[in-house]
């Protein structure tokens, strides 16, 4: 079985870049960008019950390249 990587779709790339930006804001305490992120994530925090802390930031930083790898190896993502 040979893997034939394809370029990921544009939606996957945009989502990975958004996750990386969110991860940088949350993992590294960037005080100027935190008020910009909070109104966007407030419905998610209230509905799912996530905390906007460093752990979520590191998780987003880990998921960003993982999503790009999955998007290049799995067709349709």
PDB file as gemmi writes it, atoms N, CA and C in Angstrom:
CRYST1    1.000    1.000    1.000  90.00  90.00  90.00 P 1                      
ATOM      1  N   UNK A   1       0.844  -1.176   0.000  1.00  0.00           N  
ATOM      2  CA  UNK A   1       0.000   0.000   0.000  1.00  0.00           C  
ATOM      3  C   UNK A   1       0.893   1.244   0.000  1.00  0.00           C  
ATOM      4  N   UNK A   2       0.668   2.082  -0.957  1.00  0.00           N  
ATOM      5  CA  UNK A   2       1.428   3.314  -1.073  1.00  0.00           C  
ATOM      6  C   UNK A   2       0.557   4.494  -0.744  1.00  0.00           C  
ATOM      7  N   UNK A   3       1.092   5.409   0.001  1.00  0.00           N  
ATOM      8  CA  UNK A   3       0.382   6.652   0.277  1.00  0.00           C  
ATOM      9  C   UNK A   3       0.692   7.652  -0.819  1.00  0.00           C  
ATOM     10  N   UNK A   4      -0.314   8.264  -1.308  1.00  0.00           N  
ATOM     11  CA  UNK A   4      -0.156   9.303  -2.314  1.00  0.00           C  
ATOM     12  C   UNK A   4      -0.744  10.588  -1.749  1.00  0.00           C  
ATOM     13  N   UNK A   5       0.087  11.400  -1.099  1.00  0.00           N  
ATOM     14  CA  UNK A   5      -0.454  12.610  -0.483  1.00  0.00           C  
ATOM     15  C   UNK A   5      -0.934  13.605  -1.529  1.00  0.00           C  
ATOM     16  N   UNK A   6      -2.051  14.189  -1.240  1.00  0.00           N  
ATOM     17  CA  UNK A   6      -2.633  15.228  -2.073  1.00  0.00           C  
ATOM     18  C   UNK A   6      -2.621  16.528  -1.287  1.00  0.00           C  
ATOM     19  N   UNK A   7      -2.677  17.648  -1.973  1.00  0.00           N  
ATOM     20  CA  UNK A   7      -2.772  18.905  -1.219  1.00  0.00           C  
ATOM     21  C   UNK A   7      -4.118  18.971  -0.500  1.00  0.00           C  
ATOM     22  N   UNK A   8      -4.136  19.457   0.733  1.00  0.00           N  
ATOM     23  CA  UNK A   8      -5.408  19.550   1.446  1.00  0.00           C  
ATOM     24  C   UNK A   8      -6.310  20.614   0.825  1.00  0.00           C  
ATOM     25  N   UNK A   9      -7.582  20.491   1.080  1.00  0.00           N  
ATOM     26  CA  UNK A   9      -8.539  21.460   0.544  1.00  0.00           C  
ATOM     27  C   UNK A   9      -8.360  22.810   1.217  1.00  0.00           C  
ATOM     28  N   UNK A  10      -8.871  23.843   0.584  1.00  0.00           N  
ATOM     29  CA  UNK A  10      -8.717  25.196   1.099  1.00  0.00           C  
ATOM     30  C   UNK A  10      -9.426  25.362   2.438  1.00  0.00           C  
ATOM     31  N   UNK A  11     -10.551  24.701   2.622  1.00  0.00           N  
ATOM     32  CA  UNK A  11     -11.276  24.778   3.890  1.00  0.00           C  
ATOM     33  C   UNK A  11     -10.424  24.201   5.012  1.00  0.00           C  
ATOM     34  N   UNK A  12      -9.717  23.119   4.740  1.00  0.00           N  
ATOM     35  CA  UNK A  12      -8.847  22.501   5.732  1.00  0.00           C  
ATOM     36  C   UNK A  12      -7.693  23.426   6.086  1.00  0.00           C  
ATOM     37  N   UNK A  13      -7.139  24.087   5.104  1.00  0.00           N  
ATOM     38  CA  UNK A  13      -6.020  24.999   5.346  1.00  0.00           C  
ATOM     39  C   UNK A  13      -6.490  26.205   6.161  1.00  0.00           C  
ATOM     40  N   UNK A  14      -7.648  26.747   5.825  1.00  0.00           N  
ATOM     41  CA  UNK A  14      -8.173  27.904   6.562  1.00  0.00           C  
ATOM     42  C   UNK A  14      -8.470  27.521   8.009  1.00  0.00           C  
ATOM     43  N   UNK A  15      -9.055  26.352   8.216  1.00  0.00           N  
ATOM     44  CA  UNK A  15      -9.343  25.897   9.568  1.00  0.00           C  
ATOM     45  C   UNK A  15      -8.053  25.657  10.353  1.00  0.00           C  
ATOM     46  N   UNK A  16      -7.026  25.115   9.707  1.00  0.00           N  
ATOM     47  CA  UNK A  16      -5.747  24.882  10.382  1.00  0.00           C  
ATOM     48  C   UNK A  16      -5.067  26.192  10.759  1.00  0.00           C  
ATOM     49  N   UNK A  17      -5.144  27.186   9.896  1.00  0.00           N  
ATOM     50  CA  UNK A  17      -4.556  28.489  10.205  1.00  0.00           C  
ATOM     51  C   UNK A  17      -5.323  29.167  11.337  1.00  0.00           C  
ATOM     52  N   UNK A  18      -6.647  29.043  11.343  1.00  0.00           N  
ATOM     53  CA  UNK A  18      -7.448  29.612  12.426  1.00  0.00           C  
ATOM     54  C   UNK A  18      -7.135  28.928  13.755  1.00  0.00           C  
ATOM     55  N   UNK A  19      -6.971  27.614  13.738  1.00  0.00           N  
ATOM     56  CA  UNK A  19      -6.602  26.899  14.959  1.00  0.00           C  
ATOM     57  C   UNK A  19      -5.222  27.310  15.451  1.00  0.00           C  
ATOM     58  N   UNK A  20      -4.293  27.509  14.535  1.00  0.00           N  
ATOM     59  CA  UNK A  20      -2.945  27.924  14.926  1.00  0.00           C  
ATOM     60  C   UNK A  20      -2.967  29.328  15.530  1.00  0.00           C  
ATOM     61  N   UNK A  21      -3.733  30.235  14.934  1.00  0.00           N  
ATOM     62  CA  UNK A  21      -3.828  31.595  15.474  1.00  0.00           C  
ATOM     63  C   UNK A  21      -4.479  31.588  16.852  1.00  0.00           C  
ATOM     64  N   UNK A  22      -5.544  30.816  17.004  1.00  0.00           N  
ATOM     65  CA  UNK A  22      -6.205  30.714  18.299  1.00  0.00           C  
ATOM     66  C   UNK A  22      -5.280  30.084  19.330  1.00  0.00           C  
ATOM     67  N   UNK A  23      -4.538  29.078  18.923  1.00  0.00           N  
ATOM     68  CA  UNK A  23      -3.598  28.442  19.827  1.00  0.00           C  
ATOM     69  C   UNK A  23      -2.501  29.380  20.278  1.00  0.00           C  
ATOM     70  N   UNK A  24      -2.010  30.204  19.374  1.00  0.00           N  
ATOM     71  CA  UNK A  24      -0.977  31.164  19.751  1.00  0.00           C  
ATOM     72  C   UNK A  24      -1.507  32.199  20.731  1.00  0.00           C  
ATOM     73  N   UNK A  25      -2.728  32.649  20.515  1.00  0.00           N  
ATOM     74  CA  UNK A  25      -3.308  33.654  21.403  1.00  0.00           C  
ATOM     75  C   UNK A  25      -3.535  33.076  22.793  1.00  0.00           C  
ATOM     76  N   UNK A  26      -3.983  31.829  22.859  1.00  0.00           N  
ATOM     77  CA  UNK A  26      -4.297  31.232  24.159  1.00  0.00           C  
ATOM     78  C   UNK A  26      -3.069  30.650  24.858  1.00  0.00           C  
ATOM     79  N   UNK A  27      -2.175  30.015  24.124  1.00  0.00           N  
ATOM     80  CA  UNK A  27      -1.018  29.373  24.749  1.00  0.00           C  
ATOM     81  C   UNK A  27       0.013  30.405  25.199  1.00  0.00           C  
ATOM     82  N   UNK A  28       0.283  31.356  24.354  1.00  0.00           N  
ATOM     83  CA  UNK A  28       1.160  32.459  24.728  1.00  0.00           C  
ATOM     84  C   UNK A  28       0.262  33.611  25.153  1.00  0.00           C  
ATOM     85  N   UNK A  29       0.385  34.086  26.335  1.00  0.00           N  
ATOM     86  CA  UNK A  29      -0.571  35.103  26.788  1.00  0.00           C  
ATOM     87  C   UNK A  29      -0.400  36.423  26.039  1.00  0.00           C  
ATOM     88  N   UNK A  30      -1.081  36.538  24.922  1.00  0.00           N  
ATOM     89  CA  UNK A  30      -1.068  37.768  24.132  1.00  0.00           C  
ATOM     90  C   UNK A  30      -2.280  38.581  24.576  1.00  0.00           C  
ATOM     91  N   UNK A  31      -2.039  39.552  25.451  1.00  0.00           N  
ATOM     92  CA  UNK A  31      -3.132  40.292  26.073  1.00  0.00           C  
ATOM     93  C   UNK A  31      -3.892  41.167  25.088  1.00  0.00           C  
ATOM     94  N   UNK A  32      -3.239  41.642  24.056  1.00  0.00           N  
ATOM     95  CA  UNK A  32      -3.911  42.525  23.109  1.00  0.00           C  
ATOM     96  C   UNK A  32      -4.910  41.767  22.228  1.00  0.00           C  
ATOM     97  N   UNK A  33      -4.650  40.502  21.953  1.00  0.00           N  
ATOM     98  CA  UNK A  33      -5.516  39.739  21.048  1.00  0.00           C  
ATOM     99  C   UNK A  33      -6.601  38.973  21.784  1.00  0.00           C  
ATOM    100  N   UNK A  34      -6.464  38.807  23.085  1.00  0.00           N  
ATOM    101  CA  UNK A  34      -7.452  38.036  23.837  1.00  0.00           C  
ATOM    102  C   UNK A  34      -8.848  38.650  23.818  1.00  0.00           C  
ATOM    103  N   UNK A  35      -9.020  39.978  23.932  1.00  0.00           N  
ATOM    104  CA  UNK A  35     -10.378  40.538  23.810  1.00  0.00           C  
ATOM    105  C   UNK A  35     -10.994  40.360  22.425  1.00  0.00           C  
ATOM    106  N   UNK A  36     -10.165  40.185  21.396  1.00  0.00           N  
ATOM    107  CA  UNK A  36     -10.702  39.948  20.052  1.00  0.00           C  
ATOM    108  C   UNK A  36     -11.226  38.529  19.892  1.00  0.00           C  
ATOM    109  N   UNK A  37     -10.637  37.582  20.625  1.00  0.00           N  
ATOM    110  CA  UNK A  37     -10.993  36.174  20.493  1.00  0.00           C  
ATOM    111  C   UNK A  37     -12.195  35.808  21.368  1.00  0.00           C  
ATOM    112  N   UNK A  38     -12.316  36.443  22.528  1.00  0.00           N  
ATOM    113  CA  UNK A  38     -13.363  36.071  23.478  1.00  0.00           C  
ATOM    114  C   UNK A  38     -14.783  36.194  22.925  1.00  0.00           C  
ATOM    115  N   UNK A  39     -15.160  37.280  22.211  1.00  0.00           N  
ATOM    116  CA  UNK A  39     -16.536  37.322  21.684  1.00  0.00           C  
ATOM    117  C   UNK A  39     -16.828  36.265  20.637  1.00  0.00           C  
ATOM    118  N   UNK A  40     -15.805  35.839  19.911  1.00  0.00           N  
ATOM    119  CA  UNK A  40     -16.011  34.816  18.891  1.00  0.00           C  
ATOM    120  C   UNK A  40     -16.237  33.461  19.539  1.00  0.00           C  
ATOM    121  N   UNK A  41     -15.497  33.179  20.603  1.00  0.00           N  
ATOM    122  CA  UNK A  41     -15.566  31.867  21.242  1.00  0.00           C  
ATOM    123  C   UNK A  41     -16.586  31.782  22.371  1.00  0.00           C  
ATOM    124  N   UNK A  42     -17.224  32.874  22.729  1.00  0.00           N  
ATOM    125  CA  UNK A  42     -18.162  32.862  23.847  1.00  0.00           C  
ATOM    126  C   UNK A  42     -19.321  31.883  23.666  1.00  0.00           C  
ATOM    127  N   UNK A  43     -19.947  31.770  22.488  1.00  0.00           N  
ATOM    128  CA  UNK A  43     -21.004  30.758  22.340  1.00  0.00           C  
ATOM    129  C   UNK A  43     -20.484  29.334  22.491  1.00  0.00           C  
ATOM    130  N   UNK A  44     -19.280  29.082  22.030  1.00  0.00           N  
ATOM    131  CA  UNK A  44     -18.697  27.749  22.156  1.00  0.00           C  
ATOM    132  C   UNK A  44     -18.377  27.423  23.606  1.00  0.00           C  
ATOM    133  N   UNK A  45     -17.897  28.409  24.320  1.00  0.00           N  
ATOM    134  CA  UNK A  45     -17.542  28.197  25.723  1.00  0.00           C  
ATOM    135  C   UNK A  45     -18.796  27.927  26.545  1.00  0.00           C  
ATOM    136  N   UNK A  46     -19.851  28.672  26.284  1.00  0.00           N  
ATOM    137  CA  UNK A  46     -21.083  28.487  27.043  1.00  0.00           C  
ATOM    138  C   UNK A  46     -21.803  27.194  26.700  1.00  0.00           C  
ATOM    139  N   UNK A  47     -21.785  26.779  25.449  1.00  0.00           N  
ATOM    140  CA  UNK A  47     -22.516  25.595  25.023  1.00  0.00           C  
ATOM    141  C   UNK A  47     -21.784  24.307  25.387  1.00  0.00           C  
ATOM    142  N   UNK A  48     -20.521  24.230  25.064  1.00  0.00           N  
ATOM    143  CA  UNK A  48     -19.756  23.007  25.256  1.00  0.00           C  
ATOM    144  C   UNK A  48     -19.141  22.955  26.652  1.00  0.00           C  
ATOM    145  N   UNK A  49     -18.825  24.083  27.218  1.00  0.00           N  
ATOM    146  CA  UNK A  49     -18.229  24.122  28.539  1.00  0.00           C  
ATOM    147  C   UNK A  49     -16.715  24.113  28.528  1.00  0.00           C  
ATOM    148  N   UNK A  50     -16.106  24.655  27.473  1.00  0.00           N  
ATOM    149  CA  UNK A  50     -14.642  24.738  27.404  1.00  0.00           C  
ATOM    150  C   UNK A  50     -14.149  25.951  28.174  1.00  0.00           C  
ATOM    151  N   UNK A  51     -12.947  25.857  28.683  1.00  0.00           N  
ATOM    152  CA  UNK A  51     -12.299  26.989  29.341  1.00  0.00           C  
ATOM    153  C   UNK A  51     -11.257  27.573  28.404  1.00  0.00           C  
ATOM    154  N   UNK A  52     -11.222  28.884  28.323  1.00  0.00           N  
ATOM    155  CA  UNK A  52     -10.213  29.537  27.497  1.00  0.00           C  
ATOM    156  C   UNK A  52      -8.934  29.657  28.310  1.00  0.00           C  
ATOM    157  N   UNK A  53      -8.098  28.626  28.261  1.00  0.00           N  
ATOM    158  CA  UNK A  53      -6.871  28.622  29.027  1.00  0.00           C  
ATOM    159  C   UNK A  53      -5.725  28.102  28.167  1.00  0.00           C  
ATOM    160  N   UNK A  54      -4.571  27.944  28.777  1.00  0.00           N  
ATOM    161  CA  UNK A  54      -3.386  27.507  28.038  1.00  0.00           C  
ATOM    162  C   UNK A  54      -3.524  26.098  27.483  1.00  0.00           C  
ATOM    163  N   UNK A  55      -4.213  25.237  28.202  1.00  0.00           N  
ATOM    164  CA  UNK A  55      -4.365  23.860  27.725  1.00  0.00           C  
ATOM    165  C   UNK A  55      -5.115  23.814  26.400  1.00  0.00           C  
ATOM    166  N   UNK A  56      -6.168  24.612  26.290  1.00  0.00           N  
ATOM    167  CA  UNK A  56      -6.899  24.685  25.022  1.00  0.00           C  
ATOM    168  C   UNK A  56      -6.020  25.280  23.929  1.00  0.00           C  
ATOM    169  N   UNK A  57      -5.180  26.234  24.277  1.00  0.00           N  
ATOM    170  CA  UNK A  57      -4.253  26.818  23.310  1.00  0.00           C  
ATOM    171  C   UNK A  57      -3.247  25.811  22.788  1.00  0.00           C  
ATOM    172  N   UNK A  58      -2.690  25.018  23.708  1.00  0.00           N  
ATOM    173  CA  UNK A  58      -1.749  23.983  23.275  1.00  0.00           C  
ATOM    174  C   UNK A  58      -2.443  22.898  22.460  1.00  0.00           C  
ATOM    175  N   UNK A  59      -3.676  22.589  22.808  1.00  0.00           N  
ATOM    176  CA  UNK A  59      -4.436  21.615  22.028  1.00  0.00           C  
ATOM    177  C   UNK A  59      -4.688  22.122  20.611  1.00  0.00           C  
ATOM    178  N   UNK A  60      -5.025  23.388  20.482  1.00  0.00           N  
ATOM    179  CA  UNK A  60      -5.224  23.971  19.151  1.00  0.00           C  
ATOM    180  C   UNK A  60      -3.922  23.986  18.357  1.00  0.00           C  
ATOM    181  N   UNK A  61      -2.810  24.269  19.033  1.00  0.00           N  
ATOM    182  CA  UNK A  61      -1.519  24.250  18.341  1.00  0.00           C  
ATOM    183  C   UNK A  61      -1.145  22.843  17.884  1.00  0.00           C  
ATOM    184  N   UNK A  62      -1.562  21.827  18.622  1.00  0.00           N  
ATOM    185  CA  UNK A  62      -1.302  20.449  18.209  1.00  0.00           C  
ATOM    186  C   UNK A  62      -2.238  20.025  17.081  1.00  0.00           C  
ATOM    187  N   UNK A  63      -3.495  20.452  17.125  1.00  0.00           N  
ATOM    188  CA  UNK A  63      -4.469  20.028  16.127  1.00  0.00           C  
ATOM    189  C   UNK A  63      -4.264  20.684  14.762  1.00  0.00           C  
ATOM    190  N   UNK A  64      -3.640  21.844  14.736  1.00  0.00           N  
ATOM    191  CA  UNK A  64      -3.464  22.552  13.468  1.00  0.00           C  
ATOM    192  C   UNK A  64      -2.619  21.761  12.469  1.00  0.00           C  
ATOM    193  N   UNK A  65      -1.394  21.349  12.782  1.00  0.00           N  
ATOM    194  CA  UNK A  65      -0.644  20.553  11.799  1.00  0.00           C  
ATOM    195  C   UNK A  65      -1.215  19.146  11.623  1.00  0.00           C  
ATOM    196  N   UNK A  66      -1.852  18.622  12.674  1.00  0.00           N  
ATOM    197  CA  UNK A  66      -2.473  17.299  12.548  1.00  0.00           C  
ATOM    198  C   UNK A  66      -3.595  17.326  11.518  1.00  0.00           C  
ATOM    199  N   UNK A  67      -4.339  18.409  11.513  1.00  0.00           N  
ATOM    200  CA  UNK A  67      -5.417  18.558  10.539  1.00  0.00           C  
ATOM    201  C   UNK A  67      -4.858  18.656   9.119  1.00  0.00           C  
ATOM    202  N   UNK A  68      -3.752  19.337   8.951  1.00  0.00           N  
ATOM    203  CA  UNK A  68      -3.138  19.424   7.619  1.00  0.00           C  
ATOM    204  C   UNK A  68      -2.617  18.073   7.149  1.00  0.00           C  
ATOM    205  N   UNK A  69      -2.034  17.294   8.050  1.00  0.00           N  
ATOM    206  CA  UNK A  69      -1.553  15.959   7.676  1.00  0.00           C  
ATOM    207  C   UNK A  69      -2.720  15.063   7.311  1.00  0.00           C  
ATOM    208  N   UNK A  70      -3.771  15.101   8.119  1.00  0.00           N  
ATOM    209  CA  UNK A  70      -4.965  14.287   7.805  1.00  0.00           C  
ATOM    210  C   UNK A  70      -5.602  14.739   6.496  1.00  0.00           C  
ATOM    211  N   UNK A  71      -5.594  16.032   6.254  1.00  0.00           N  
ATOM    212  CA  UNK A  71      -6.170  16.539   5.004  1.00  0.00           C  
ATOM    213  C   UNK A  71      -5.372  16.169   3.781  1.00  0.00           C  
ATOM    214  N   UNK A  72      -4.079  15.951   3.936  1.00  0.00           N  
ATOM    215  CA  UNK A  72      -3.281  15.582   2.770  1.00  0.00           C  
ATOM    216  C   UNK A  72      -3.290  14.064   2.537  1.00  0.00           C  
ATOM    217  N   UNK A  73      -3.501  13.267   3.579  1.00  0.00           N  
ATOM    218  CA  UNK A  73      -3.445  11.820   3.412  1.00  0.00           C  
ATOM    219  C   UNK A  73      -4.826  11.188   3.184  1.00  0.00           C  
ATOM    220  N   UNK A  74      -5.864  11.762   3.749  1.00  0.00           N  
ATOM    221  CA  UNK A  74      -7.212  11.195   3.592  1.00  0.00           C  
ATOM    222  C   UNK A  74      -7.967  11.963   2.521  1.00  0.00           C  
ATOM    223  N   UNK A  75      -8.516  11.281   1.548  1.00  0.00           N  
ATOM    224  CA  UNK A  75      -9.242  11.985   0.486  1.00  0.00           C  
ATOM    225  C   UNK A  75     -10.561  12.558   1.005  1.00  0.00           C  
ATOM    226  N   UNK A  76     -10.873  13.753   0.587  1.00  0.00           N  
ATOM    227  CA  UNK A  76     -12.147  14.359   0.926  1.00  0.00           C  
ATOM    228  C   UNK A  76     -12.125  15.249   2.151  1.00  0.00           C  
ATOM    229  N   UNK A  77     -10.992  15.350   2.828  1.00  0.00           N  
ATOM    230  CA  UNK A  77     -10.927  16.210   4.017  1.00  0.00           C  
ATOM    231  C   UNK A  77     -10.249  17.506   3.648  1.00  0.00           C  
TER     232      UNK A  77                                                      
END                                                                             
